[in-house]
């Protein structure tokens, strides 16, 4: 969302190699569709689809376990999948969400 909203703190990501789990891109599409309409949502999916990777069931199940263990943090399913996907693939999870601020493998960017 921060990239779509042109938050300058996140624009460096376009100069880096990154992966977007398919579940995250689907959620992103839904938010853009609701807020900006189908044309813009489709444009973003087309633009980001080259950076998208499918999410195995095992990671989605792990995300639910992660959310259960971290229930007080109130982590969404999609964010849990993104974090677990990053952990499983030795990637850095980049987010501005405070729920992840002190977790291992997170690059937290203050919005």
Helices and strands as residue ranges (DSSP letters): G 11-15, E 20-21, H 22-36, H 38-48, G 49-51, E 52-53, H 57-69, G 71-73, H 77-88, E 93-95, G 98-100, E 106-108
